Amino acid sequence: MGTIHYEVVEHEDGWTYKVGDVFSERYASHDEARAAAERAAAEQMLPGATEDIEYQDEGGDWHEEISLGKDRPETDVMG
C-alpha cells in the first residue's frame, strides 16, 4: 500500500489541507490547518476491524473483498 500525502495549502482566503484534489474545510491559520492534517493523517493509520466490503468498478461489475483492519497506509503531512 502506498503513502497518502496530506498537503497544507492556501485556499479561499484561508488555509486547508488536501489529499489529491480533495480539500478539507477552511481554517483561519496555517497552524490550524497543519494540526488538522496531522490529526487526519494519524487517524488514517489506526487499525480497525476486519470488514467485508463490496464495490462497483468502472465497468459496472461488483466485487466482494475482505478488508483487514490492520492493512493501513503510511501517511505524511507536507506544507
A tleap script that builds the chain and sets N, CA, C and O, in Angstrom:
source leaprc.protein.ff14SB
mol = sequence {
  NMET GLY THR ILE HIE TYR GLU VAL VAL GLU
  HIE GLU ASP GLY TRP THR TYR LYS VAL GLY
  ASP VAL PHE SER GLU ARG TYR ALA SER HIE
  ASP GLU ALA ARG ALA ALA ALA GLU ARG ALA
  ALA ALA GLU GLN MET LEU PRO GLY ALA THR
  GLU ASP ILE GLU TYR GLN ASP GLU GLY GLY
  ASP TRP HIE GLU GLU ILE SER LEU GLY LYS
  ASP ARG PRO GLU THR ASP VAL MET CGLY
}
set mol.1.N position { 0.863 -1.176 0.000 }
set mol.1.CA position { 0.000 0.000 0.000 }
set mol.1.C position { 0.903 1.230 0.000 }
set mol.1.O position { 1.929 1.239 0.680 }
set mol.2.N position { 0.548 2.239 -0.731 }
set mol.2.CA position { 1.359 3.442 -0.862 }
set mol.2.C position { 1.195 4.404 0.293 }
set mol.2.O position { 0.559 4.099 1.302 }
set mol.3.N position { 1.785 5.572 0.119 }
set mol.3.CA position { 1.714 6.628 1.122 }
set mol.3.C position { 0.654 7.642 0.723 }
set mol.3.O position { 0.581 8.048 -0.437 }
set mol.4.N position { -0.164 8.049 1.681 }
set mol.4.CA position { -1.160 9.092 1.458 }
set mol.4.C position { -0.556 10.401 1.922 }
set mol.4.O position { -0.125 10.521 3.069 }
set mol.5.N position { -0.524 11.381 1.033 }
set mol.5.CA position { 0.086 12.672 1.326 }
set mol.5.C position { -0.988 13.712 1.650 }
set mol.5.O position { -1.889 13.950 0.846 }
set mol.6.N position { -0.890 14.318 2.806 }
set mol.6.CA position { -1.740 15.431 3.214 }
set mol.6.C position { -0.917 16.691 2.998 }
set mol.6.O position { 0.181 16.820 3.538 }
set mol.7.N position { -1.446 17.622 2.208 }
set mol.7.CA position { -0.698 18.833 1.879 }
set mol.7.C position { -1.449 20.065 2.384 }
set mol.7.O position { -2.623 20.250 2.063 }
set mol.8.N position { -0.781 20.903 3.167 }
set mol.8.CA position { -1.371 22.136 3.686 }
set mol.8.C position { -1.128 23.230 2.650 }
set mol.8.O position { 0.006 23.468 2.235 }
set mol.9.N position { -2.239 23.908 2.228 }
set mol.9.CA position { -2.152 24.925 1.179 }
set mol.9.C position { -3.070 26.098 1.506 }
set mol.9.O position { -4.026 25.966 2.269 }
set mol.10.N position { -2.758 27.248 0.911 }
set mol.10.CA position { -3.671 28.389 0.988 }
set mol.10.C position { -4.860 28.098 0.080 }
set mol.10.O position { -4.705 27.551 -1.012 }
set mol.11.N position { -6.070 28.478 0.558 }
set mol.11.CA position { -7.277 28.183 -0.225 }
set mol.11.C position { -8.425 29.047 0.278 }
set mol.11.O position { -8.688 29.092 1.479 }
set mol.12.N position { -9.111 29.732 -0.631 }
set mol.12.CA position { -10.303 30.518 -0.327 }
set mol.12.C position { -10.098 31.458 0.861 }
set mol.12.O position { -10.841 31.400 1.840 }
set mol.13.N position { -9.099 32.313 0.771 }
set mol.13.CA position { -8.807 33.305 1.811 }
set mol.13.C position { -8.499 32.694 3.172 }
set mol.13.O position { -8.787 33.297 4.206 }
set mol.14.N position { -7.925 31.520 3.175 }
set mol.14.CA position { -7.542 30.865 4.415 }
set mol.14.C position { -6.583 29.735 4.115 }
set mol.14.O position { -5.820 29.787 3.150 }
set mol.15.N position { -6.629 28.724 4.941 }
set mol.15.CA position { -5.758 27.564 4.807 }
set mol.15.C position { -6.584 26.295 4.850 }
set mol.15.O position { -7.641 26.251 5.479 }
set mol.16.N position { -6.103 25.271 4.184 }
set mol.16.CA position { -6.763 23.979 4.158 }
set mol.16.C position { -5.709 22.906 3.974 }
set mol.16.O position { -4.550 23.206 3.687 }
set mol.17.N position { -6.103 21.677 4.137 }
set mol.17.CA position { -5.225 20.596 3.695 }
set mol.17.C position { -5.969 19.832 2.621 }
set mol.17.O position { -7.198 19.847 2.563 }
set mol.18.N position { -5.203 19.162 1.768 }
set mol.18.CA position { -5.833 18.389 0.713 }
set mol.18.C position { -5.126 17.059 0.558 }
set mol.18.O position { -3.948 16.908 0.883 }
set mol.19.N position { -5.873 16.114 0.056 }
set mol.19.CA position { -5.362 14.802 -0.320 }
set mol.19.C position { -5.746 14.637 -1.781 }
set mol.19.O position { -6.928 14.542 -2.112 }
set mol.20.N position { -4.745 14.602 -2.652 }
set mol.20.CA position { -5.037 14.591 -4.080 }
set mol.20.C position { -5.696 15.903 -4.458 }
set mol.20.O position { -5.136 16.974 -4.226 }
set mol.21.N position { -6.882 15.824 -5.037 }
set mol.21.CA position { -7.625 17.023 -5.441 }
set mol.21.C position { -8.757 17.356 -4.479 }
set mol.21.O position { -9.577 18.223 -4.780 }
set mol.22.N position { -8.823 16.692 -3.333 }
set mol.22.CA position { -9.917 16.878 -2.383 }
set mol.22.C position { -9.439 17.757 -1.222 }
set mol.22.O position { -8.437 17.465 -0.568 }
set mol.23.N position { -10.186 18.845 -0.987 }
set mol.23.CA position { -9.834 19.808 0.061 }
set mol.23.C position { -10.639 19.558 1.328 }
set mol.23.O position { -11.790 19.124 1.270 }
set mol.24.N position { -10.021 19.836 2.474 }
set mol.24.CA position { -10.735 19.814 3.747 }
set mol.24.C position { -11.494 21.128 3.901 }
set mol.24.O position { -11.524 21.949 2.985 }
set mol.25.N position { -12.103 21.316 5.065 }
set mol.25.CA position { -12.710 22.613 5.350 }
set mol.25.C position { -11.605 23.660 5.492 }
set mol.25.O position { -10.427 23.323 5.611 }
set mol.26.N position { -11.997 24.920 5.476 }
set mol.26.CA position { -11.033 26.027 5.549 }
set mol.26.C position { -10.726 26.350 6.998 }
set mol.26.O position { -11.597 26.287 7.865 }
set mol.27.N position { -9.462 26.699 7.246 }
set mol.27.CA position { -9.004 27.109 8.576 }
set mol.27.C position { -8.453 28.521 8.485 }
set mol.27.O position { -7.994 28.948 7.426 }
set mol.28.N position { -8.499 29.243 9.594 }
set mol.28.CA position { -8.060 30.638 9.620 }
set mol.28.C position { -6.548 30.777 9.539 }
set mol.28.O position { -6.047 31.787 9.046 }
set mol.29.N position { -5.809 29.768 10.020 }
set mol.29.CA position { -4.352 29.881 10.023 }
set mol.29.C position { -3.697 28.609 9.495 }
set mol.29.O position { -4.294 27.532 9.465 }
set mol.30.N position { -2.451 28.780 9.083 }
set mol.30.CA position { -1.657 27.636 8.637 }
set mol.30.C position { -1.502 26.626 9.772 }
set mol.30.O position { -1.612 25.421 9.547 }
set mol.31.N position { -1.251 27.106 10.982 }
set mol.31.CA position { -1.064 26.211 12.129 }
set mol.31.C position { -2.293 25.359 12.396 }
set mol.31.O position { -2.170 24.174 12.705 }
set mol.32.N position { -3.498 25.958 12.279 }
set mol.32.CA position { -4.736 25.196 12.488 }
set mol.32.C position { -4.901 24.126 11.407 }
set mol.32.O position { -5.263 22.986 11.701 }
set mol.33.N position { -4.634 24.501 10.160 }
set mol.33.CA position { -4.751 23.535 9.063 }
set mol.33.C position { -3.730 22.418 9.208 }
set mol.33.O position { -4.043 21.254 8.957 }
set mol.34.N position { -2.525 22.759 9.607 }
set mol.34.CA position { -1.470 21.752 9.794 }
set mol.34.C position { -1.851 20.788 10.908 }
set mol.34.O position { -1.687 19.578 10.758 }
set mol.35.N position { -2.357 21.306 12.020 }
set mol.35.CA position { -2.769 20.446 13.133 }
set mol.35.C position { -3.904 19.510 12.707 }
set mol.35.O position { -3.909 18.336 13.077 }
set mol.36.N position { -4.860 20.022 11.935 }
set mol.36.CA position { -5.965 19.193 11.455 }
set mol.36.C position { -5.451 18.115 10.505 }
set mol.36.O position { -5.909 16.974 10.563 }
set mol.37.N position { -4.516 18.459 9.641 }
set mol.37.CA position { -3.933 17.484 8.714 }
set mol.37.C position { -3.178 16.401 9.479 }
set mol.37.O position { -3.263 15.223 9.133 }
set mol.38.N position { -2.451 16.790 10.503 }
set mol.38.CA position { -1.718 15.805 11.307 }
set mol.38.C position { -2.661 14.858 12.037 }
set mol.38.O position { -2.377 13.666 12.154 }
set mol.39.N position { -3.789 15.387 12.532 }
set mol.39.CA position { -4.785 14.522 13.184 }
set mol.39.C position { -5.382 13.543 12.174 }
set mol.39.O position { -5.498 12.350 12.455 }
set mol.40.N position { -5.761 14.052 10.996 }
set mol.40.CA position { -6.357 13.200 9.965 }
set mol.40.C position { -5.373 12.128 9.509 }
set mol.40.O position { -5.756 10.973 9.322 }
set mol.41.N position { -4.116 12.500 9.329 }
set mol.41.CA position { -3.097 11.545 8.899 }
set mol.41.C position { -2.892 10.455 9.945 }
set mol.41.O position { -2.740 9.281 9.605 }
set mol.42.N position { -2.888 10.847 11.222 }
set mol.42.CA position { -2.724 9.864 12.299 }
set mol.42.C position { -3.915 8.914 12.360 }
set mol.42.O position { -3.738 7.710 12.549 }
set mol.43.N position { -5.124 9.442 12.204 }
set mol.43.CA position { -6.327 8.608 12.236 }
set mol.43.C position { -6.349 7.632 11.066 }
set mol.43.O position { -6.838 6.511 11.207 }
set mol.44.N position { -5.830 8.038 9.928 }
set mol.44.CA position { -5.799 7.189 8.739 }
set mol.44.C position { -4.990 5.913 8.988 }
set mol.44.O position { -5.258 4.876 8.380 }
set mol.45.N position { -4.007 5.991 9.875 }
set mol.45.CA position { -3.128 4.847 10.131 }
set mol.45.C position { -3.617 3.935 11.250 }
set mol.45.O position { -3.025 2.880 11.477 }
set mol.46.N position { -4.690 4.315 11.959 }
set mol.46.CA position { -5.194 3.497 13.061 }
set mol.46.C position { -5.791 2.194 12.538 }
set mol.46.O position { -6.540 2.199 11.561 }
set mol.47.N position { -5.463 1.092 13.181 }
set mol.47.CA position { -6.070 -0.167 12.744 }
set mol.47.C position { -7.557 -0.182 13.078 }
set mol.47.O position { -8.012 0.483 14.008 }
set mol.48.N position { -8.287 -0.945 12.307 }
set mol.48.CA position { -9.722 -1.077 12.529 }
set mol.48.C position { -10.108 -2.542 12.537 }
set mol.48.O position { -9.256 -3.417 12.692 }
set mol.49.N position { -11.377 -2.804 12.371 }
set mol.49.CA position { -11.891 -4.171 12.350 }
set mol.49.C position { -11.808 -4.733 10.933 }
set mol.49.O position { -11.849 -3.989 9.954 }
set mol.50.N position { -11.692 -6.039 10.840 }
set mol.50.CA position { -11.771 -6.700 9.542 }
set mol.50.C position { -13.213 -6.613 9.064 }
set mol.50.O position { -14.142 -6.937 9.804 }
set mol.51.N position { -13.394 -6.173 7.822 }
set mol.51.CA position { -14.737 -5.941 7.279 }
set mol.51.C position { -14.876 -6.572 5.901 }
set mol.51.O position { -13.918 -6.619 5.130 }
set mol.52.N position { -16.075 -7.055 5.598 }
set mol.52.CA position { -16.414 -7.441 4.233 }
set mol.52.C position { -16.795 -6.172 3.494 }
set mol.52.O position { -17.577 -5.372 4.008 }
set mol.53.N position { -16.262 -5.974 2.310 }
set mol.53.CA position { -16.608 -4.786 1.526 }
set mol.53.C position { -17.089 -5.206 0.144 }
set mol.53.O position { -16.676 -6.234 -0.394 }
set mol.54.N position { -17.963 -4.394 -0.409 }
set mol.54.CA position { -18.443 -4.562 -1.775 }
set mol.54.C position { -18.232 -3.246 -2.496 }
set mol.54.O position { -18.441 -2.177 -1.923 }
set mol.55.N position { -17.818 -3.321 -3.755 }
set mol.55.CA position { -17.653 -2.099 -4.541 }
set mol.55.C position { -17.902 -2.400 -6.014 }
set mol.55.O position { -17.764 -3.531 -6.480 }
set mol.56.N position { -18.272 -1.343 -6.721 }
set mol.56.CA position { -18.545 -1.442 -8.152 }
set mol.56.C position { -17.383 -0.797 -8.899 }
set mol.56.O position { -16.992 0.328 -8.588 }
set mol.57.N position { -16.830 -1.504 -9.882 }
set mol.57.CA position { -15.715 -0.949 -10.640 }
set mol.57.C position { -16.223 -0.065 -11.782 }
set mol.57.O position { -17.428 0.081 -11.990 }
set mol.58.N position { -15.281 0.515 -12.507 }
set mol.58.CA position { -15.635 1.445 -13.588 }
set mol.58.C position { -16.459 0.790 -14.688 }
set mol.58.O position { -17.213 1.469 -15.385 }
set mol.59.N position { -16.322 -0.518 -14.847 }
set mol.59.CA position { -17.086 -1.238 -15.862 }
set mol.59.C position { -18.470 -1.662 -15.396 }
set mol.59.O position { -19.221 -2.266 -16.161 }
set mol.60.N position { -18.816 -1.354 -14.152 }
set mol.60.CA position { -20.138 -1.686 -13.625 }
set mol.60.C position { -20.213 -3.036 -12.936 }
set mol.60.O position { -21.284 -3.430 -12.474 }
set mol.61.N position { -19.086 -3.762 -12.855 }
set mol.61.CA position { -19.073 -5.066 -12.200 }
set mol.61.C position { -18.887 -4.900 -10.694 }
set mol.61.O position { -18.133 -4.039 -10.240 }
set mol.62.N position { -19.589 -5.740 -9.924 }
set mol.62.CA position { -19.491 -5.695 -8.474 }
set mol.62.C position { -18.453 -6.697 -7.991 }
set mol.62.O position { -18.295 -7.774 -8.566 }
set mol.63.N position { -17.751 -6.327 -6.933 }
set mol.63.CA position { -16.709 -7.165 -6.340 }
set mol.63.C position { -16.915 -7.229 -4.836 }
set mol.63.O position { -17.404 -6.280 -4.224 }
set mol.64.N position { -16.533 -8.368 -4.242 }
set mol.64.CA position { -16.563 -8.540 -2.797 }
set mol.64.C position { -15.146 -8.861 -2.343 }
set mol.64.O position { -14.448 -9.660 -2.967 }
set mol.65.N position { -14.732 -8.232 -1.257 }
set mol.65.CA position { -13.404 -8.477 -0.697 }
set mol.65.C position { -13.490 -8.424 0.820 }
set mol.65.O position { -14.468 -7.943 1.392 }
set mol.66.N position { -12.462 -8.920 1.441 }
set mol.66.CA position { -12.305 -8.762 2.881 }
set mol.66.C position { -11.202 -7.745 3.083 }
set mol.66.O position { -10.096 -7.898 2.563 }
set mol.67.N position { -11.510 -6.702 3.843 }
set mol.67.CA position { -10.537 -5.664 4.161 }
set mol.67.C position { -10.031 -5.909 5.582 }
set mol.67.O position { -10.791 -5.825 6.546 }
set mol.68.N position { -8.743 -6.211 5.696 }
set mol.68.CA position { -8.158 -6.454 7.012 }
set mol.68.C position { -7.990 -5.136 7.742 }
set mol.68.O position { -7.500 -4.166 7.162 }
set mol.69.N position { -8.377 -5.086 8.974 }
set mol.69.CA position { -8.290 -3.865 9.762 }
set mol.69.C position { -6.869 -3.388 10.003 }
set mol.69.O position { -6.653 -2.221 10.330 }
set mol.70.N position { -5.895 -4.282 9.844 }
set mol.70.CA position { -4.508 -3.889 10.072 }
set mol.70.C position { -3.830 -3.405 8.795 }
set mol.70.O position { -2.676 -2.978 8.843 }
set mol.71.N position { -4.508 -3.461 7.667 }
set mol.71.CA position { -3.954 -3.067 6.375 }
set mol.71.C position { -4.126 -1.562 6.186 }
set mol.71.O position { -5.036 -1.130 5.480 }
set mol.72.N position { -3.269 -0.765 6.803 }
set mol.72.CA position { -3.397 0.688 6.806 }
set mol.72.C position { -2.260 1.324 6.019 }
set mol.72.O position { -1.144 0.805 6.017 }
set mol.73.N position { -2.528 2.435 5.356 }
set mol.73.CA position { -1.475 3.094 4.576 }
set mol.73.C position { -0.532 3.908 5.451 }
set mol.73.O position { -0.857 4.247 6.589 }
set mol.74.N position { 0.617 4.211 4.914 }
set mol.74.CA position { 1.512 5.183 5.521 }
set mol.74.C position { 0.972 6.560 5.162 }
set mol.74.O position { 0.335 6.717 4.120 }
set mol.75.N position { 1.212 7.559 6.003 }
set mol.75.CA position { 0.771 8.916 5.716 }
set mol.75.C position { 1.898 9.899 6.018 }
set mol.75.O position { 2.810 9.600 6.788 }
set mol.76.N position { 1.821 11.065 5.406 }
set mol.76.CA position { 2.709 12.162 5.785 }
set mol.76.C position { 1.992 13.487 5.550 }
set mol.76.O position { 0.996 13.555 4.829 }
set mol.77.N position { 2.519 14.537 6.174 }
set mol.77.CA position { 1.942 15.880 6.054 }
set mol.77.C position { 3.030 16.787 5.504 }
set mol.77.O position { 4.148 16.829 6.018 }
set mol.78.N position { 2.679 17.514 4.445 }
set mol.78.CA position { 3.624 18.449 3.807 }
set mol.78.C position { 3.055 19.860 3.876 }
set mol.78.O position { 1.839 20.051 3.856 }
set mol.79.N position { 3.921 20.823 3.955 }
set mol.79.CA position { 3.495 22.222 3.901 }
set mol.79.C position { 3.245 22.844 5.236 }
set mol.79.O position { 2.883 24.018 5.312 }
savepdb mol mol.pdb
quit
